[in-house]
């Protein structure tokens, strides 16, 4: 799969912003089984829509809403022991960062079909995201790299909610 070099590490100062995504999708991205992110937007995002606000970010795994039915059958193994990735209460742990190689808005399900082998979401999830709040979805092609050392930060209330981006409070340079 494009977008992942298993030996790559984040070599520059890591961004102070995180992108929230299902933990299982973060696993797929980190393992090179996925190199695209499809995003409609979080409920609390301005104008109810997603914007590509950053071209590099830390991946913030989330544990809500993911399920086996949301994935293609051949990717359901990624859910095995997913709760082992859950950080201790009151903390968040970053293990990977991403850089956006390409981003665009896709206005046709036919166009999205060309990316079928580049993500692990089920067709039902893709169609639901595409049709929610009007047709279309943002597509980001990303490169993912492992951080040299995991970064653990205290959980901050501002990271919660249905939003894509989290500005990190007191994040050190990496």
MDAnalysis code that builds the backbone (N, CA, C; Angstrom):
import MDAnalysis as mda
import numpy as np

u = mda.Universe.empty(522, n_residues=174, atom_resindex=np.repeat(np.arange(174), 3), trajectory=True)
u.add_TopologyAttr("name", ["N", "CA", "C"] * 174)
u.add_TopologyAttr("resid", np.arange(1, 175))
u.add_TopologyAttr("resname", ["UNK", "UNK", "UNK", "UNK", "UNK", "UNK", "UNK", "UNK", "UNK", "UNK", "UNK", "UNK", "UNK", "UNK", "UNK", "UNK", "UNK", "UNK", "UNK", "UNK", "UNK", "UNK", "UNK", "UNK", "UNK", "UNK", "UNK", "UNK", "UNK", "UNK", "UNK", "UNK", "UNK", "UNK", "UNK", "UNK", "UNK", "UNK", "UNK", "UNK", "UNK", "UNK", "UNK", "UNK", "UNK", "UNK", "UNK", "UNK", "UNK", "UNK", "UNK", "UNK", "UNK", "UNK", "UNK", "UNK", "UNK", "UNK", "UNK", "UNK", "UNK", "UNK", "UNK", "UNK", "UNK", "UNK", "UNK", "UNK", "UNK", "UNK", "UNK", "UNK", "UNK", "UNK", "UNK", "UNK", "UNK", "UNK", "UNK", "UNK", "UNK", "UNK", "UNK", "UNK", "UNK", "UNK", "UNK", "UNK", "UNK", "UNK", "UNK", "UNK", "UNK", "UNK", "UNK", "UNK", "UNK", "UNK", "UNK", "UNK", "UNK", "UNK", "UNK", "UNK", "UNK", "UNK", "UNK", "UNK", "UNK", "UNK", "UNK", "UNK", "UNK", "UNK", "UNK", "UNK", "UNK", "UNK", "UNK", "UNK", "UNK", "UNK", "UNK", "UNK", "UNK", "UNK", "UNK", "UNK", "UNK", "UNK", "UNK", "UNK", "UNK", "UNK", "UNK", "UNK", "UNK", "UNK", "UNK", "UNK", "UNK", "UNK", "UNK", "UNK", "UNK", "UNK", "UNK", "UNK", "UNK", "UNK", "UNK", "UNK", "UNK", "UNK", "UNK", "UNK", "UNK", "UNK", "UNK", "UNK", "UNK", "UNK", "UNK", "UNK", "UNK", "UNK", "UNK", "UNK", "UNK", "UNK", "UNK", "UNK", "UNK", "UNK"])
u.atoms.positions = np.array([
    [0.856, -1.188, 0.000],
    [0.000, 0.000, 0.000],
    [0.886, 1.231, 0.000],
    [0.499, 2.210, -0.739],
    [1.198, 3.485, -0.749],
    [0.976, 4.185, 0.588],
    [1.860, 5.133, 0.912],
    [1.620, 6.005, 2.049],
    [2.241, 5.562, 3.350],
    [2.853, 4.377, 3.405],
    [3.415, 3.932, 4.668],
    [4.741, 3.239, 4.441],
    [5.764, 3.749, 5.055],
    [7.060, 3.094, 5.075],
    [7.234, 2.564, 6.495],
    [7.268, 1.242, 6.707],
    [7.298, 0.697, 8.056],
    [8.505, 1.138, 8.861],
    [9.545, 1.599, 8.212],
    [10.729, 2.047, 8.929],
    [10.806, 3.565, 9.069],
    [9.820, 4.271, 8.522],
    [9.848, 5.731, 8.581],
    [9.546, 6.206, 9.995],
    [10.177, 7.282, 10.375],
    [9.853, 7.946, 11.632],
    [9.670, 9.413, 11.328],
    [8.959, 10.088, 12.184],
    [8.729, 11.511, 12.021],
    [10.040, 12.209, 12.280],
    [10.557, 12.912, 11.300],
    [11.899, 13.452, 11.426],
    [11.943, 14.939, 11.737],
    [10.858, 15.623, 11.560],
    [10.833, 17.055, 11.855],
    [10.022, 17.289, 13.122],
    [9.958, 18.527, 13.547],
    [9.132, 18.846, 14.705],
    [7.692, 18.461, 14.395],
    [7.094, 17.695, 15.274],
    [5.716, 17.251, 15.054],
    [4.761, 18.428, 15.232],
    [3.680, 18.387, 14.530],
    [2.699, 19.460, 14.643],
    [2.053, 19.473, 16.025],
    [1.465, 20.579, 16.350],
    [0.776, 20.717, 17.634],
    [-0.729, 20.615, 17.455],
    [-1.107, 19.849, 16.450],
    [-2.513, 19.619, 16.166],
    [-2.692, 18.130, 15.918],
    [-3.864, 17.632, 16.297],
    [-4.167, 16.215, 16.098],
    [-5.426, 16.064, 15.270],
    [-5.479, 14.988, 14.521],
    [-6.625, 14.631, 13.712],
    [-7.275, 13.425, 14.364],
    [-8.552, 13.550, 14.680],
    [-9.271, 12.485, 15.372],
    [-9.827, 11.488, 14.357],
    [-9.531, 10.213, 14.588],
    [-10.002, 9.146, 13.705],
    [-10.163, 7.881, 14.529],
    [-11.065, 6.998, 14.077],
    [-11.244, 5.724, 14.764],
    [-9.892, 5.058, 14.984],
    [-9.720, 4.443, 16.141],
    [-8.475, 3.744, 16.454],
    [-8.163, 2.670, 15.417],
    [-9.183, 1.975, 14.939],
    [-8.957, 0.916, 13.944],
    [-8.468, 1.499, 12.622],
    [-8.920, 2.688, 12.276],
    [-8.438, 3.335, 11.048],
    [-7.008, 3.823, 11.257],
    [-6.700, 4.324, 12.446],
    [-5.309, 4.688, 12.739],
    [-4.403, 3.477, 12.590],
    [-4.870, 2.309, 13.055],
    [-4.098, 1.068, 12.876],
    [-3.903, 0.756, 11.401],
    [-4.965, 0.874, 10.619],
    [-4.881, 0.587, 9.184],
    [-3.900, 1.537, 8.503],
    [-3.953, 2.810, 8.857],
    [-3.026, 3.788, 8.287],
    [-1.585, 3.454, 8.680],
    [-1.372, 3.142, 9.957],
    [-0.025, 2.853, 10.448],
    [0.537, 1.580, 9.841],
    [-0.331, 0.621, 9.536],
    [0.108, -0.659, 8.980],
    [0.246, -0.626, 7.463],
    [-0.120, 0.497, 6.844],
    [-0.032, 0.589, 5.395],
    [-1.178, -0.085, 4.671],
    [-2.230, -0.396, 5.378],
    [-3.392, -1.027, 4.747],
    [-4.388, 0.012, 4.255],
    [-4.090, 1.261, 4.509],
    [-4.939, 2.368, 4.085],
    [-4.043, 3.577, 3.908],
    [-4.313, 4.379, 2.875],
    [-3.560, 5.623, 2.728],
    [-4.460, 6.801, 2.379],
    [-5.763, 6.603, 2.468],
    [-6.694, 7.717, 2.277],
    [-7.575, 7.853, 3.503],
    [-7.992, 9.066, 3.741],
    [-8.957, 9.377, 4.799],
    [-10.130, 10.058, 4.113],
    [-11.313, 9.588, 4.404],
    [-12.538, 10.211, 3.906],
    [-13.187, 10.931, 5.070],
    [-13.528, 12.195, 4.865],
    [-14.067, 12.964, 5.981],
    [-15.208, 13.836, 5.513],
    [-16.281, 13.800, 6.273],
    [-17.428, 14.663, 6.008],
    [-17.386, 15.872, 6.932],
    [-17.092, 15.635, 8.188],
    [-17.038, 16.703, 9.170],
    [-17.750, 16.296, 10.428],
    [-17.344, 16.870, 11.525],
    [-17.971, 16.592, 12.809],
    [-19.168, 17.490, 13.041],
    [-20.049, 17.039, 13.883],
    [-21.283, 17.760, 14.166],
    [-21.001, 19.171, 14.669],
    [-19.959, 19.351, 15.474],
    [-19.688, 20.662, 16.059],
    [-18.756, 21.518, 15.217],
    [-18.362, 21.054, 14.047],
    [-17.485, 21.858, 13.208],
    [-18.281, 22.989, 12.561],
    [-17.616, 24.112, 12.392],
    [-18.308, 25.273, 11.844],
    [-18.949, 24.945, 10.512],
    [-20.130, 25.416, 10.316],
    [-20.911, 25.172, 9.102],
    [-21.185, 23.688, 8.869],
    [-20.984, 22.839, 9.912],
    [-21.253, 21.422, 9.788],
    [-20.377, 20.704, 8.788],
    [-19.236, 21.306, 8.419],
    [-18.414, 20.693, 7.385],
    [-16.953, 20.620, 7.752],
    [-16.247, 19.801, 7.032],
    [-14.823, 19.590, 7.246],
    [-14.012, 20.532, 6.373],
    [-12.886, 20.979, 6.909],
    [-11.911, 21.756, 6.152],
    [-10.539, 21.159, 6.407],
    [-9.727, 21.122, 5.382],
    [-8.347, 20.670, 5.549],
    [-7.578, 21.863, 6.097],
    [-7.459, 21.911, 7.405],
    [-6.847, 23.058, 8.076],
    [-5.340, 22.907, 8.238],
    [-4.848, 21.659, 8.139],
    [-3.432, 21.392, 8.390],
    [-2.932, 20.352, 7.394],
    [-1.677, 20.480, 6.989],
    [-1.131, 19.484, 6.072],
    [-0.269, 18.447, 6.782],
    [-0.074, 18.599, 8.086],
    [0.571, 17.563, 8.892],
    [-0.060, 17.593, 10.275],
    [-0.145, 16.416, 10.881],
    [-0.853, 16.299, 12.156],
    [-0.519, 14.972, 12.814],
    [-0.749, 14.918, 14.109],
    [-0.668, 13.671, 14.848],
    [-1.998, 12.944, 14.697],
    [-1.967, 11.625, 14.713],
    [-3.197, 10.839, 14.651],
    [-3.684, 10.582, 16.078],
    [-4.907, 11.003, 16.360],
    [-5.523, 10.825, 17.674],
    [-6.578, 9.726, 17.572],
    [-6.234, 8.502, 18.024],
    [-7.200, 7.402, 17.935],
    [-8.398, 7.623, 18.857],
    [-9.578, 7.397, 18.306],
    [-10.812, 7.472, 19.088],
    [-11.451, 6.089, 19.108],
    [-12.272, 5.836, 20.098],
    [-12.807, 4.497, 20.295],
    [-14.319, 4.435, 20.197],
    [-14.964, 5.543, 19.875],
    [-16.414, 5.557, 19.707],
    [-16.777, 5.257, 18.262],
    [-17.914, 4.621, 18.080],
    [-18.544, 4.421, 16.768],
    [-17.904, 3.350, 15.890],
    [-16.697, 2.885, 16.172],
    [-16.099, 1.876, 15.311],
    [-16.715, 0.510, 15.606],
    [-16.817, -0.306, 14.569],
    [-17.386, -1.644, 14.717],
    [-16.927, -2.519, 13.563],
    [-17.053, -3.819, 13.730],
    [-16.668, -4.758, 12.680],
    [-17.474, -4.507, 11.409],
    [-18.753, -4.181, 11.558],
    [-19.611, -3.955, 10.398],
    [-19.204, -2.712, 9.608],
    [-18.430, -1.843, 10.208],
    [-17.985, -0.622, 9.541],
    [-16.772, -0.852, 8.655],
    [-16.225, -2.068, 8.699],
    [-15.008, -2.386, 7.956],
    [-15.283, -3.463, 6.918],
    [-14.462, -3.506, 5.880],
    [-14.540, -4.623, 4.940],
    [-14.126, -5.878, 5.709],
    [-14.696, -7.034, 5.370],
    [-14.405, -8.251, 6.133],
    [-12.917, -8.558, 6.292],
    [-12.133, -8.337, 5.246],
    [-10.704, -8.673, 5.329],
    [-9.910, -7.740, 6.238],
    [-10.527, -6.679, 6.754],
    [-9.836, -5.760, 7.664],
    [-10.321, -5.884, 9.107],
    [-11.259, -6.761, 9.355],
    [-11.822, -6.875, 10.711],
    [-10.803, -7.387, 11.728],
    [-9.742, -8.015, 11.253],
    [-8.678, -8.449, 12.165],
    [-8.025, -7.253, 12.870],
    [-8.122, -6.079, 12.288],
    [-7.535, -4.875, 12.895],
    [-8.207, -4.509, 14.211],
    [-9.418, -5.022, 14.433],
    [-10.129, -4.748, 15.680],
    [-9.667, -5.646, 16.831],
    [-8.927, -6.710, 16.529],
    [-8.473, -7.619, 17.582],
    [-7.654, -6.845, 18.610],
    [-8.031, -6.975, 19.834],
    [-7.317, -6.335, 20.953],
    [-7.227, -4.815, 20.806],
    [-8.181, -4.194, 20.123],
    [-8.124, -2.742, 19.921],
    [-8.148, -1.990, 21.249],
    [-8.810, -2.555, 22.250],
    [-8.857, -1.872, 23.547],
    [-7.489, -1.810, 24.217],
    [-6.551, -2.635, 23.788],
    [-5.186, -2.557, 24.315],
    [-4.521, -1.244, 23.907],
    [-5.025, -0.613, 22.833],
    [-4.490, 0.677, 22.388],
    [-5.071, 1.845, 23.178],
    [-6.104, 1.570, 23.973],
    [-6.766, 2.623, 24.742],
    [-5.797, 3.135, 25.812],
    [-5.556, 4.440, 25.851],
    [-4.607, 4.970, 26.837],
    [-5.215, 4.972, 28.245],
    [-4.371, 5.103, 29.252],
    [-4.898, 5.206, 30.616],
    [-5.860, 6.393, 30.734],
    [-6.819, 6.264, 31.587],
    [-7.809, 7.324, 31.786],
    [-7.128, 8.660, 32.059],
    [-7.639, 9.692, 31.420],
    [-7.103, 11.033, 31.627],
    [-5.900, 11.367, 30.765],
    [-5.546, 10.478, 29.830],
    [-4.397, 10.731, 28.960],
    [-4.757, 10.435, 27.513],
    [-3.919, 10.909, 26.616],
    [-3.960, 10.506, 25.210],
    [-2.526, 10.134, 24.820],
    [-2.413, 9.169, 23.918],
    [-1.097, 8.715, 23.472],
    [-1.049, 8.809, 21.960],
    [-0.018, 9.474, 21.461],
    [0.215, 9.601, 20.028],
    [1.383, 8.709, 19.650],
    [1.182, 7.892, 18.617],
    [2.237, 7.007, 18.132],
    [2.611, 7.291, 16.677],
    [1.723, 7.997, 15.967],
    [1.928, 8.226, 14.529],
    [1.550, 9.650, 14.143],
    [2.191, 10.106, 13.091],
    [1.878, 11.401, 12.501],
    [1.604, 11.181, 11.022],
    [0.915, 12.133, 10.429],
    [0.576, 12.031, 9.009],
    [0.853, 13.351, 8.318],
    [1.155, 13.233, 7.034],
    [1.292, 14.397, 6.154],
    [0.347, 14.201, 4.985],
    [-0.312, 15.262, 4.609],
    [-1.257, 15.212, 3.494],
    [-0.478, 15.395, 2.199],
    [-0.601, 14.407, 1.317],
    [0.007, 14.502, -0.018],
    [-0.945, 15.134, -1.005],
    [-2.219, 14.870, -0.808],
    [-3.248, 15.361, -1.737],
    [-4.541, 15.497, -0.957],
    [-5.299, 16.524, -1.266],
    [-6.635, 16.647, -0.685],
    [-7.564, 17.258, -1.723],
    [-8.772, 16.750, -1.715],
    [-9.767, 17.298, -2.626],
    [-11.146, 16.874, -2.170],
    [-12.126, 17.562, -2.658],
    [-13.511, 17.200, -2.401],
    [-13.979, 16.311, -3.540],
    [-14.600, 15.202, -3.185],
    [-15.106, 14.251, -4.175],
    [-16.625, 14.369, -4.197],
    [-17.175, 14.616, -5.375],
    [-18.605, 14.879, -5.529],
    [-19.369, 13.714, -6.156],
    [-18.701, 12.578, -6.365],
    [-19.340, 11.456, -7.045],
    [-18.926, 10.138, -6.400],
    [-19.916, 9.280, -6.138],
    [-19.596, 7.951, -5.615],
    [-18.768, 7.159, -6.619],
    [-18.959, 7.406, -7.901],
    [-18.175, 6.733, -8.932],
    [-16.687, 7.081, -8.772],
    [-16.388, 8.356, -8.490],
    [-14.995, 8.744, -8.258],
    [-14.431, 8.045, -7.021],
    [-15.238, 7.944, -5.979],
    [-14.782, 7.273, -4.760],
    [-14.485, 5.806, -4.995],
    [-15.206, 5.178, -5.908],
    [-14.992, 3.754, -6.199],
    [-13.552, 3.499, -6.638],
    [-12.911, 4.466, -7.236],
    [-11.523, 4.326, -7.653],
    [-10.549, 4.222, -6.489],
    [-11.007, 4.530, -5.289],
    [-10.166, 4.463, -4.092],
    [-10.507, 3.251, -3.220],
    [-11.358, 2.349, -3.708],
    [-11.856, 1.218, -2.921],
    [-10.739, 0.407, -2.281],
    [-9.661, 0.171, -3.001],
    [-8.579, -0.659, -2.465],
    [-7.601, 0.126, -1.585],
    [-7.918, 1.388, -1.312],
    [-6.998, 2.228, -0.546],
    [-7.520, 2.593, 0.839],
    [-8.620, 1.950, 1.255],
    [-9.154, 2.142, 2.610],
    [-9.882, 0.886, 3.040],
    [-10.169, 0.790, 4.340],
    [-10.794, -0.418, 4.888],
    [-12.233, -0.199, 5.334],
    [-12.807, 0.986, 5.116],
    [-14.207, 1.202, 5.470],
    [-15.113, 0.349, 4.590],
    [-16.224, -0.068, 5.146],
    [-17.218, -0.795, 4.356],
    [-17.863, 0.165, 3.368],
    [-18.442, -0.393, 2.318],
    [-19.146, 0.438, 1.344],
    [-20.294, 1.194, 2.003],
    [-20.951, 0.565, 2.985],
    [-22.069, 1.223, 3.680],
    [-21.597, 2.469, 4.420],
    [-20.438, 2.408, 5.075],
    [-19.906, 3.577, 5.786],
    [-19.542, 4.672, 4.788],
    [-18.892, 4.295, 3.692],
    [-18.508, 5.284, 2.682],
    [-19.752, 5.978, 2.132],
    [-20.772, 5.210, 1.793],
    [-21.993, 5.807, 1.245],
    [-22.697, 6.686, 2.270],
    [-22.729, 6.249, 3.525],
    [-23.367, 7.066, 4.561],
    [-22.636, 8.393, 4.724],
    [-21.323, 8.353, 4.784],
    [-20.543, 9.590, 4.903],
    [-20.747, 10.472, 3.675],
    [-20.765, 9.862, 2.510],
    [-20.925, 10.620, 1.275],
    [-22.267, 11.367, 1.258],
    [-23.345, 10.713, 1.646],
    [-24.685, 11.299, 1.549],
    [-25.090, 12.149, 2.758],
    [-24.395, 12.027, 3.883],
    [-24.762, 12.795, 5.080],
    [-24.616, 14.289, 4.792],
    [-25.643, 15.050, 5.110],
    [-25.652, 16.512, 4.963],
    [-25.372, 16.947, 3.524],
    [-25.825, 16.213, 2.561],
    [-25.592, 16.542, 1.156],
    [-24.475, 15.690, 0.583],
    [-24.514, 15.497, -0.737],
    [-23.543, 14.611, -1.382],
    [-22.155, 15.226, -1.448],
    [-21.166, 14.379, -1.211],
    [-19.769, 14.792, -1.298],
    [-19.004, 14.412, -0.043],
    [-17.698, 14.318, -0.190],
    [-16.823, 13.986, 0.929],
    [-15.424, 14.519, 0.604],
    [-14.672, 14.845, 1.634],
    [-13.277, 15.245, 1.448],
    [-12.410, 13.994, 1.462],
    [-11.448, 13.958, 0.571],
    [-10.521, 12.840, 0.481],
    [-9.113, 13.372, 0.716],
    [-8.425, 12.762, 1.652],
    [-7.035, 13.116, 1.929],
    [-6.177, 11.892, 1.664],
    [-5.154, 12.034, 0.850],
    [-4.155, 10.992, 0.659],
    [-3.004, 11.360, 1.590],
    [-2.619, 10.424, 2.455],
    [-1.644, 10.745, 3.494],
    [-0.469, 9.777, 3.504],
    [0.648, 10.291, 3.971],
    [1.804, 9.478, 4.340],
    [1.801, 9.424, 5.863],
    [2.083, 8.268, 6.413],
    [2.061, 8.082, 7.861],
    [3.427, 7.601, 8.318],
    [3.879, 8.141, 9.437],
    [5.157, 7.727, 10.018],
    [5.000, 7.544, 11.515],
    [5.759, 6.624, 12.026],
    [5.784, 6.342, 13.458],
    [6.596, 7.436, 14.156],
    [6.130, 7.900, 15.294],
    [6.927, 8.816, 16.106],
    [8.090, 8.026, 16.705],
    [9.218, 8.669, 16.875],
    [10.370, 7.974, 17.460],
    [10.006, 7.389, 18.823],
    [9.304, 8.155, 19.616],
    [8.811, 7.715, 20.929],
    [7.361, 8.143, 21.038],
    [6.510, 7.304, 21.612],
    [5.119, 7.730, 21.803],
    [5.068, 8.996, 22.662],
    [4.112, 9.837, 22.373],
    [3.910, 11.083, 23.116],
    [2.633, 10.932, 23.938],
    [2.769, 11.039, 25.248],
    [1.618, 10.959, 26.142],
    [1.346, 12.343, 26.707],
    [0.107, 12.772, 26.565],
    [-0.322, 14.071, 27.085],
    [-1.557, 13.881, 27.958],
    [-1.779, 14.794, 28.887],
    [-3.029, 14.736, 29.638],
    [-4.208, 15.048, 28.715],
    [-5.316, 14.387, 28.973],
    [-6.543, 14.671, 28.227],
    [-7.001, 16.073, 28.590],
    [-7.412, 16.825, 27.597],
    [-7.946, 18.166, 27.815],
    [-9.377, 18.191, 27.296],
    [-10.242, 18.834, 28.003],
    [-11.655, 18.893, 27.639],
    [-11.872, 19.358, 26.201],
    [-11.015, 20.219, 25.699],
    [-11.179, 20.749, 24.341],
    [-10.972, 19.686, 23.258],
    [-10.416, 18.518, 23.604],
    [-10.194, 17.461, 22.616],
    [-11.459, 16.660, 22.332],
    [-12.445, 16.781, 23.192],
    [-13.665, 15.987, 23.068],
    [-14.607, 16.521, 22.005],
    [-15.705, 15.817, 21.843],
    [-16.744, 16.249, 20.916],
    [-16.531, 15.748, 19.502],
    [-17.565, 15.908, 18.719],
    [-17.555, 15.443, 17.321],
    [-16.925, 16.501, 16.433],
    [-15.628, 16.515, 16.423],
    [-14.849, 17.433, 15.589],
    [-13.651, 16.671, 15.060],
    [-13.098, 17.124, 13.977],
    [-11.970, 16.443, 13.341],
    [-10.628, 16.836, 13.940],
    [-10.475, 18.103, 14.281],
    [-9.177, 18.640, 14.699],
    [-9.157, 18.937, 16.185],
    [-7.999, 18.717, 16.807],
    [-7.795, 19.078, 18.209],
    [-6.466, 19.831, 18.295],
    [-6.539, 21.103, 18.713],
    [-5.322, 21.862, 18.972],
    [-4.769, 21.401, 20.310],
    [-3.535, 20.929, 20.315],
    [-2.969, 20.321, 21.511],
    [-2.516, 21.384, 22.500],
    [-2.929, 21.188, 23.717],
    [-2.591, 22.101, 24.809],
    [-1.245, 21.681, 25.383],
    [-0.312, 22.614, 25.442],
    [1.010, 22.367, 26.053],
    [1.760, 21.200, 25.433],
    [1.623, 21.004, 24.127],
    [2.349, 19.922, 23.468],
    [3.802, 20.337, 23.255],
    [4.740, 19.492, 23.660],
    [6.148, 19.829, 23.409],
    [6.520, 19.573, 21.960],
    [7.624, 20.132, 21.529],
    [8.165, 19.787, 20.214],
    [8.693, 18.364, 20.291],
    [8.599, 17.662, 19.187],
    [9.065, 16.273, 19.160],
    [10.285, 16.194, 18.271],
])
